[in-house]
Every structure is written in structure tokens, then in C-alpha cells.
Amino acid sequence: MVDQNERNRILAEEFRKNGGKVAEEKFKDAHLLLLTTAGRSSGRKYVTPMQYLPDGERLIVFASHQGAPENPDWFKNLAAAGVATVEAGDETFEVRAEVLTGQERDELYSRQVAKFPTFGDYERRTTRVIPVIALHRTS
């Protein structure tokens, strides 16, 4: 079985080779991006493929971690730095992150669940509130 880091590397390679597309069935109707964050301690660059929800000029991402009890490392890194690099389609650009709360967070998460019901499963698996993050293009 391939570990998560190796899976991310393979998906990122396929994404870059195919202009932002991957063959994996679960991503068939999804918008995908690659998020590059810097490690909080190491400063090492980490690339994470993920779904996003377009919302006007913003890209909305969800720190679901498939319903795990803790937030994913990419979110912890992003929250610490506040900035990251995004690859979407054949574009690469810098973003500023904004963690959304309250009604706005809930409405965007509900929109994602309506499109991809597995996000509802993730929410039911955990007791934490899954962070919803707006990525704002800065470059």
C-alpha cells in the first residue's frame, strides 16, 4: 500500500503533467489544486493535492483530513504562515489564507457536502469543527 506522502507525490506529478487533471475516479467532477506550504519547524516545502470550491475570486479548501480527530499538517502549516503557493490548472500563484468561521463557514461547507457527500461523512467521523479556508490570490 502506498503511504499518503507517496500518493500525494504521484497525484501532483499527474496533475502537473495533465494541466490540472488526474484520472482518479473520486476526483472526476472535482476542482483540484496543489497547495504548497512550508513546514512550521523545518521550512521544508510540502505539496498537497486537494479539492477546492470556487467562490468568486476565492478558492475554498477544507481541512477535513478524512474525518480524522486532528487537523491535517498542511492546515497547521498554512495557519502558521498565512500564505502558500497554489497550482490550479496550468497557473501557479501565491495566496493569503483566511480561516472562515460562523455562518459563512457553515454555508460553504454545506455547499461542498451537497456536491461531494463524502465531506458529510468526514464531518460525522470527527468531533472537531472542520476548518474551511478561503485562499485569496496575492500575485
TORPA-4810 file (N, C-alpha, C, O; in nm, 3 decimals):
<nodes>
NODE_1_0.085_-0.119_0.000_0.000_0.000_0.000_0.089_0.125_0.000_0.190_0.129_0.070_M
NODE_2_0.051_0.225_-0.078_0.127_0.349_-0.091_0.093_0.441_0.026_-0.025_0.459_0.058_V
NODE_3_0.195_0.501_0.090_0.168_0.592_0.200_0.118_0.726_0.144_0.130_0.752_0.025_D
NODE_4_0.063_0.810_0.232_0.000_0.935_0.189_0.098_1.029_0.119_0.061_1.093_0.020_Q
NODE_5_0.220_1.040_0.167_0.318_1.128_0.103_0.348_1.082_-0.039_0.359_1.165_-0.130_N
NODE_6_0.362_0.952_-0.058_0.389_0.899_-0.192_0.267_0.918_-0.281_0.282_0.951_-0.399_E
NODE_7_0.148_0.897_-0.228_0.026_0.919_-0.306_0.016_1.064_-0.349_-0.018_1.093_-0.464_R
NODE_8_0.045_1.158_-0.258_0.043_1.300_-0.292_0.143_1.331_-0.402_0.114_1.408_-0.494_N
NODE_9_0.262_1.272_-0.393_0.366_1.295_-0.494_0.319_1.247_-0.632_0.338_1.316_-0.732_R
NODE_10_0.259_1.128_-0.635_0.211_1.071_-0.762_0.098_1.157_-0.819_0.098_1.187_-0.939_I
NODE_11_0.003_1.198_-0.735_-0.108_1.282_-0.782_-0.056_1.417_-0.833_-0.103_1.467_-0.935_L
NODE_12_0.040_1.477_-0.762_0.096_1.606_-0.804_0.166_1.593_-0.938_0.153_1.680_-1.024_A
NODE_13_0.239_1.487_-0.956_0.308_1.464_-1.083_0.206_1.451_-1.197_0.223_1.511_-1.303_E
NODE_14_0.101_1.373_-1.176_-0.003_1.355_-1.278_-0.074_1.488_-1.306_-0.100_1.522_-1.421_E
NODE_15_-0.107_1.562_-1.200_-0.173_1.692_-1.211_-0.090_1.785_-1.299_-0.143_1.848_-1.391_F
NODE_16_0.039_1.794_-1.272_0.126_1.884_-1.348_0.142_1.839_-1.493_0.150_1.922_-1.583_R
NODE_17_0.147_1.711_-1.514_0.164_1.658_-1.649_0.039_1.680_-1.734_0.049_1.692_-1.856_K
NODE_18_-0.079_1.685_-1.670_-0.205_1.689_-1.743_-0.283_1.820_-1.723_-0.405_1.821_-1.734_N
NODE_19_-0.213_1.928_-1.695_-0.280_2.058_-1.685_-0.386_2.067_-1.578_-0.488_2.132_-1.597_G
NODE_20_-0.362_2.003_-1.466_-0.455_2.012_-1.354_-0.557_1.900_-1.345_-0.649_1.907_-1.265_G
NODE_21_-0.542_1.797_-1.427_-0.636_1.684_-1.425_-0.567_1.559_-1.373_-0.447_1.539_-1.394_K
NODE_22_-0.645_1.474_-1.306_-0.597_1.343_-1.264_-0.705_1.240_-1.299_-0.823_1.273_-1.311_V
NODE_23_-0.662_1.117_-1.316_-0.753_1.011_-1.360_-0.835_0.950_-1.247_-0.936_0.885_-1.273_A
NODE_24_-0.793_0.967_-1.123_-0.859_0.902_-1.010_-1.009_0.934_-1.009_-1.048_1.050_-1.011_E
NODE_25_-1.091_0.831_-1.006_-1.236_0.844_-1.020_-1.298_0.939_-0.918_-1.390_1.014_-0.953_E
NODE_26_-1.251_0.939_-0.794_-1.315_1.023_-0.693_-1.296_1.172_-0.721_-1.366_1.255_-0.663_K
NODE_27_-1.202_1.206_-0.810_-1.179_1.347_-0.844_-1.243_1.384_-0.978_-1.222_1.494_-1.029_F
NODE_28_-1.322_1.293_-1.035_-1.376_1.311_-1.169_-1.446_1.445_-1.189_-1.420_1.515_-1.287_K
NODE_29_-1.534_1.483_-1.098_-1.610_1.607_-1.112_-1.560_1.718_-1.020_-1.627_1.819_-1.002_D
NODE_30_-1.444_1.700_-0.961_-1.392_1.795_-0.862_-1.298_1.896_-0.925_-1.233_1.870_-1.026_A
NODE_31_-1.292_2.014_-0.862_-1.188_2.112_-0.892_-1.070_2.076_-0.804_-1.086_2.058_-0.683_H
NODE_32_-0.952_2.064_-0.863_-0.834_2.027_-0.787_-0.730_2.138_-0.792_-0.722_2.214_-0.888_L
NODE_33_-0.652_2.145_-0.685_-0.536_2.232_-0.681_-0.425_2.162_-0.606_-0.448_2.063_-0.536_L
NODE_34_-0.306_2.214_-0.623_-0.192_2.172_-0.543_-0.158_2.288_-0.451_-0.137_2.400_-0.496_L
NODE_35_-0.154_2.261_-0.322_-0.121_2.362_-0.222_0.020_2.334_-0.171_0.047_2.225_-0.119_L
NODE_36_0.108_2.431_-0.184_0.244_2.416_-0.133_0.258_2.503_-0.009_0.243_2.625_-0.015_T
NODE_37_0.287_2.438_0.103_0.306_2.507_0.231_0.447_2.480_0.280_0.513_2.385_0.238_T
NODE_38_0.492_2.566_0.370_0.623_2.547_0.434_0.602_2.488_0.572_0.514_2.531_0.646_A
NODE_39_0.683_2.388_0.605_0.674_2.326_0.737_0.698_2.428_0.848_0.785_2.514_0.836_G
NODE_40_0.620_2.418_0.955_0.630_2.513_1.066_0.768_2.515_1.129_0.818_2.622_1.165_R
NODE_41_0.830_2.402_1.143_0.961_2.395_1.206_1.073_2.383_1.104_1.176_2.450_1.115_S
NODE_42_1.053_2.299_1.006_1.160_2.268_0.911_1.174_2.371_0.799_1.282_2.389_0.744_S
NODE_43_1.064_2.437_0.764_1.065_2.525_0.648_1.059_2.448_0.517_1.053_2.507_0.409_G
NODE_44_1.062_2.315_0.526_1.056_2.229_0.407_0.924_2.251_0.333_0.821_2.274_0.397_R
NODE_45_0.925_2.245_0.202_0.806_2.264_0.120_0.729_2.132_0.109_0.787_2.027_0.081_K
NODE_46_0.598_2.140_0.131_0.509_2.024_0.119_0.401_2.056_0.017_0.339_2.162_0.022_Y
NODE_47_0.379_1.964_-0.075_0.277_1.980_-0.179_0.163_1.884_-0.148_0.182_1.764_-0.134_V
NODE_48_0.042_1.941_-0.139_-0.075_1.862_-0.106_-0.182_1.883_-0.213_-0.231_1.995_-0.230_T
NODE_49_-0.219_1.777_-0.285_-0.332_1.786_-0.378_-0.463_1.790_-0.298_-0.477_1.717_-0.199_P
NODE_50_-0.557_1.874_-0.340_-0.685_1.879_-0.270_-0.794_1.936_-0.358_-0.769_2.007_-0.456_M
NODE_51_-0.916_1.904_-0.319_-1.032_1.961_-0.385_-1.051_2.104_-0.336_-1.013_2.138_-0.224_Q
NODE_52_-1.109_2.186_-0.423_-1.148_2.319_-0.379_-1.284_2.353_-0.437_-1.330_2.293_-0.534_Y
NODE_53_-1.346_2.450_-0.375_-1.475_2.501_-0.418_-1.452_2.643_-0.468_-1.413_2.730_-0.391_L
NODE_54_-1.477_2.668_-0.597_-1.463_2.805_-0.646_-1.570_2.893_-0.580_-1.686_2.853_-0.568_P
NODE_55_-1.531_3.014_-0.539_-1.624_3.107_-0.477_-1.584_3.248_-0.518_-1.515_3.319_-0.445_D
NODE_56_-1.629_3.289_-0.636_-1.588_3.418_-0.690_-1.438_3.416_-0.715_-1.387_3.328_-0.784_G
NODE_57_-1.368_3.513_-0.659_-1.222_3.521_-0.674_-1.149_3.429_-0.577_-1.028_3.409_-0.590_E
NODE_58_-1.221_3.374_-0.481_-1.159_3.290_-0.379_-1.163_3.142_-0.417_-1.251_3.098_-0.491_R
NODE_59_-1.067_3.068_-0.364_-1.067_2.923_-0.371_-1.091_2.875_-0.228_-1.017_2.914_-0.137_L
NODE_60_-1.191_2.793_-0.208_-1.226_2.746_-0.073_-1.176_2.603_-0.057_-1.208_2.516_-0.138_I
NODE_61_-1.098_2.580_0.047_-1.046_2.446_0.077_-1.093_2.403_0.216_-1.130_2.486_0.299_V
NODE_62_-1.089_2.274_0.238_-1.148_2.214_0.358_-1.045_2.124_0.425_-0.993_2.032_0.362_F
NODE_63_-1.016_2.148_0.552_-0.917_2.070_0.626_-0.985_1.948_0.689_-0.982_1.929_0.810_A
NODE_64_-1.045_1.866_0.603_-1.125_1.754_0.652_-1.040_1.642_0.712_-1.079_1.579_0.810_S
NODE_65_-0.922_1.618_0.653_-0.836_1.508_0.696_-0.914_1.377_0.702_-0.887_1.290_0.785_H
NODE_66_-1.012_1.367_0.612_-1.100_1.250_0.601_-1.167_1.214_0.733_-1.196_1.098_0.760_Q
NODE_67_-1.193_1.316_0.815_-1.262_1.294_0.942_-1.174_1.251_1.056_-1.224_1.208_1.160_G
NODE_68_-1.043_1.261_1.039_-0.950_1.226_1.148_-0.973_1.321_1.267_-1.027_1.430_1.250_A
NODE_69_-0.932_1.280_1.387_-0.958_1.362_1.505_-0.875_1.492_1.510_-0.909_1.583_1.586_P
NODE_70_-0.769_1.501_1.431_-0.685_1.621_1.434_-0.681_1.686_1.296_-0.707_1.621_1.195_E
NODE_71_-0.648_1.814_1.295_-0.634_1.885_1.168_-0.512_1.832_1.092_-0.416_1.787_1.154_N
NODE_72_-0.517_1.837_0.959_-0.403_1.790_0.879_-0.283_1.884_0.893_-0.298_2.003_0.923_P
NODE_73_-0.164_1.829_0.870_-0.042_1.910_0.881_-0.043_2.028_0.785_0.004_2.136_0.821_D
NODE_74_-0.096_2.010_0.663_-0.096_2.122_0.569_-0.172_2.241_0.627_-0.133_2.356_0.606_W
NODE_75_-0.281_2.214_0.701_-0.358_2.323_0.761_-0.278_2.390_0.872_-0.277_2.513_0.883_F
NODE_76_-0.211_2.311_0.955_-0.130_2.369_1.062_-0.020_2.457_1.004_0.008_2.565_1.056_K
NODE_77_0.043_2.410_0.896_0.147_2.489_0.830_0.089_2.617_0.770_0.148_2.725_0.783_N
NODE_78_-0.025_2.605_0.704_-0.089_2.721_0.641_-0.132_2.822_0.747_-0.113_2.943_0.729_L
NODE_79_-0.191_2.775_0.855_-0.235_2.865_0.961_-0.117_2.939_1.023_-0.128_3.057_1.058_A
NODE_80_-0.003_2.871_1.037_0.115_2.935_1.096_0.174_3.041_1.003_0.215_3.147_1.049_A
NODE_81_0.179_3.012_0.874_0.242_3.103_0.778_0.146_3.208_0.725_0.184_3.323_0.701_A
NODE_82_0.021_3.169_0.706_-0.078_3.260_0.650_-0.073_3.274_0.499_-0.161_3.335_0.439_G
NODE_83_0.031_3.219_0.437_0.048_3.228_0.292_0.093_3.092_0.238_0.144_3.008_0.312_V
NODE_84_0.071_3.074_0.107_0.111_2.949_0.042_0.117_2.974_-0.108_0.089_3.084_-0.155_A
NODE_85_0.153_2.870_-0.180_0.152_2.873_-0.326_0.048_2.773_-0.374_0.036_2.663_-0.321_T
NODE_86_-0.027_2.814_-0.477_-0.130_2.728_-0.534_-0.098_2.704_-0.681_-0.055_2.794_-0.752_V
NODE_87_-0.120_2.580_-0.724_-0.121_2.545_-0.865_-0.263_2.501_-0.895_-0.315_2.407_-0.835_E
NODE_88_-0.326_2.571_-0.990_-0.462_2.537_-1.031_-0.464_2.541_-1.183_-0.430_2.642_-1.245_A
NODE_89_-0.503_2.428_-1.244_-0.492_2.418_-1.389_-0.347_2.432_-1.429_-0.262_2.358_-1.379_G
NODE_90_-0.317_2.526_-1.517_-0.177_2.547_-1.556_-0.120_2.677_-1.498_-0.018_2.726_-1.546_D
NODE_91_-0.187_2.732_-1.395_-0.140_2.854_-1.329_-0.076_2.823_-1.195_-0.115_2.728_-1.127_E
NODE_92_0.022_2.904_-1.158_0.083_2.898_-1.025_0.081_3.039_-0.969_0.122_3.134_-1.036_T
NODE_93_0.033_3.054_-0.845_0.025_3.187_-0.785_0.029_3.177_-0.632_0.004_3.072_-0.573_F
NODE_94_0.062_3.290_-0.571_0.068_3.300_-0.426_-0.072_3.332_-0.373_-0.151_3.399_-0.438_E
NODE_95_-0.099_3.282_-0.251_-0.227_3.308_-0.187_-0.207_3.348_-0.041_-0.107_3.314_0.022_V
NODE_96_-0.305_3.420_0.008_-0.317_3.452_0.151_-0.434_3.370_0.202_-0.539_3.364_0.137_R
NODE_97_-0.419_3.309_0.317_-0.523_3.222_0.373_-0.606_3.296_0.478_-0.554_3.374_0.558_A
NODE_98_-0.736_3.269_0.474_-0.828_3.323_0.574_-0.914_3.207_0.624_-0.989_3.147_0.547_E
NODE_99_-0.904_3.177_0.753_-0.988_3.072_0.812_-1.126_3.132_0.836_-1.139_3.233_0.906_V
NODE_100_-1.227_3.069_0.778_-1.363_3.121_0.788_-1.433_3.061_0.909_-1.403_2.950_0.952_L
NODE_101_-1.527_3.137_0.964_-1.599_3.092_1.083_-1.748_3.122_1.068_-1.791_3.186_0.972_T
NODE_102_-1.824_3.072_1.164_-1.964_3.106_1.174_-2.047_3.063_1.054_-2.024_2.959_0.994_G
NODE_103_-2.144_3.147_1.022_-2.240_3.116_0.916_-2.171_3.100_0.781_-2.208_3.013_0.702_Q
NODE_104_-2.072_3.184_0.752_-2.003_3.173_0.623_-1.935_3.038_0.611_-1.944_2.973_0.507_E
NODE_105_-1.866_2.995_0.716_-1.801_2.864_0.716_-1.904_2.754_0.693_-1.885_2.666_0.610_R
NODE_106_-2.013_2.760_0.770_-2.115_2.655_0.763_-2.179_2.648_0.624_-2.201_2.539_0.572_D
NODE_107_-2.209_2.762_0.565_-2.271_2.763_0.432_-2.178_2.705_0.326_-2.222_2.628_0.240_E
NODE_108_-2.050_2.741_0.331_-1.956_2.688_0.232_-1.934_2.539_0.251_-1.923_2.465_0.154_L
NODE_109_-1.927_2.495_0.376_-1.911_2.351_0.400_-2.034_2.276_0.348_-2.021_2.169_0.288_Y
NODE_110_-2.152_2.331_0.371_-2.275_2.268_0.322_-2.277_2.261_0.170_-2.323_2.162_0.113_S
NODE_111_-2.227_2.364_0.103_-2.219_2.361_-0.043_-2.128_2.249_-0.090_-2.157_2.181_-0.188_R
NODE_112_-2.016_2.229_-0.020_-1.923_2.122_-0.057_-1.987_1.985_-0.034_-1.972_1.895_-0.117_Q
NODE_113_-2.058_1.969_0.077_-2.125_1.843_0.107_-2.232_1.813_0.000_-2.249_1.698_-0.040_V
NODE_114_-2.303_1.916_-0.045_-2.406_1.895_-0.147_-2.344_1.844_-0.277_-2.404_1.762_-0.346_A
NODE_115_-2.224_1.891_-0.310_-2.156_1.846_-0.433_-2.084_1.713_-0.413_-2.081_1.629_-0.503_K
NODE_116_-2.027_1.694_-0.294_-1.947_1.575_-0.264_-1.987_1.522_-0.126_-1.927_1.562_-0.026_F
NODE_117_-2.086_1.434_-0.119_-2.139_1.386_0.009_-2.035_1.324_0.103_-2.059_1.317_0.223_P
NODE_118_-1.922_1.278_0.051_-1.820_1.222_0.140_-1.772_1.325_0.243_-1.727_1.287_0.351_T
NODE_119_-1.782_1.455_0.211_-1.743_1.557_0.309_-1.838_1.556_0.429_-1.798_1.591_0.540_F
NODE_120_-1.963_1.516_0.408_-2.055_1.497_0.519_-2.013_1.379_0.605_-2.026_1.383_0.727_G
NODE_121_-1.963_1.274_0.540_-1.912_1.159_0.615_-1.794_1.201_0.701_-1.784_1.160_0.817_D
NODE_122_-1.705_1.282_0.645_-1.588_1.327_0.723_-1.634_1.403_0.847_-1.579_1.384_0.956_Y
NODE_123_-1.733_1.488_0.830_-1.782_1.569_0.942_-1.843_1.480_1.051_-1.826_1.508_1.170_E
NODE_124_-1.912_1.374_1.011_-1.973_1.283_1.109_-1.870_1.199_1.183_-1.895_1.154_1.295_R
NODE_125_-1.754_1.177_1.121_-1.650_1.092_1.182_-1.572_1.162_1.293_-1.503_1.095_1.370_R
NODE_126_-1.581_1.293_1.301_-1.495_1.366_1.394_-1.576_1.455_1.487_-1.689_1.492_1.457_T
NODE_127_-1.516_1.488_1.600_-1.581_1.581_1.692_-1.531_1.724_1.670_-1.589_1.818_1.725_T
NODE_128_-1.426_1.741_1.592_-1.374_1.877_1.568_-1.457_1.945_1.459_-1.521_1.879_1.377_R
NODE_129_-1.456_2.076_1.461_-1.516_2.153_1.352_-1.411_2.158_1.241_-1.301_2.208_1.261_V
NODE_130_-1.446_2.107_1.125_-1.352_2.101_1.013_-1.329_2.244_0.962_-1.423_2.312_0.922_I
NODE_131_-1.204_2.289_0.963_-1.175_2.425_0.916_-1.204_2.441_0.767_-1.178_2.353_0.686_P
NODE_132_-1.259_2.558_0.735_-1.285_2.599_0.598_-1.198_2.722_0.574_-1.203_2.819_0.651_V
NODE_133_-1.119_2.718_0.468_-1.021_2.822_0.443_-1.044_2.885_0.307_-1.059_2.815_0.207_I
NODE_134_-1.048_3.018_0.304_-1.055_3.092_0.178_-0.913_3.128_0.138_-0.838_3.186_0.217_A
NODE_135_-0.876_3.094_0.015_-0.746_3.131_-0.040_-0.767_3.249_-0.133_-0.842_3.241_-0.230_L
NODE_136_-0.700_3.359_-0.101_-0.709_3.482_-0.179_-0.580_3.499_-0.259_-0.471_3.499_-0.202_H
NODE_137_-0.593_3.513_-0.389_-0.477_3.533_-0.476_-0.409_3.666_-0.439_-0.474_3.769_-0.422_R
NODE_138_-0.275_3.661_-0.427_-0.199_3.782_-0.397_-0.107_3.822_-0.510_-0.051_3.932_-0.508_T
NODE_139_-0.090_3.733_-0.609_0.001_3.766_-0.720_-0.066_3.738_-0.852_-0.006_3.759_-0.957_S
</nodes>
